[in-house]
Amino acid sequence: MSLQNLYYKRTAATAKACYICYKPTTTVLSTIDTTDFLYTCPVHLTDPGFTTRLKDDVSDKKAGASAEEIARVKQEWEEKQKKKKQEKEKGKEKENGDKTEELAKGQNDKEQATQKASEEPSDKRPEAPSAGQPMAPPRPTHECYVLHRHVFDIRLAEHRRRRQAAQARTLAPRLPGTPSNTMS
């Protein structure tokens, strides 16, 4: 498995030593699948000898929902507010038992008409994507960086060294031991 030279800036909860200057920092550069990560100061991210920031049009745009999603959520919220208001009116009607039945029937007819009117737009909502329609995978909104080639070579060498050490630990028990008897 080889590493890609594409790192995302993230913030960690605990501060650890910077990879360059060993000062405590919470800024982390990590690969998308977090196979490799390194703590670094924000100052070092501006150093062209260490990293280069990738300009991504998608990540530079305002992170948020599209206009369609905002309109849909707003419409749902307005419908909920109407329902709450209608429930309050019904509660008030129950408290005010002195009204005549004719007024109550007239208001109920009006409420039913408004409910029908509010139900009609809800039927015209855009359908949610079904399981058969593929959704676009969410793109990370973190800043993207590429390590300088020499720094990236050092990271690759460290990973290779760790992998070889782990492999040696697994092979060591299977190797024959040294002889314990001395020849005399």
Disulfide bonds with the S-S distance in Angstrom:
none
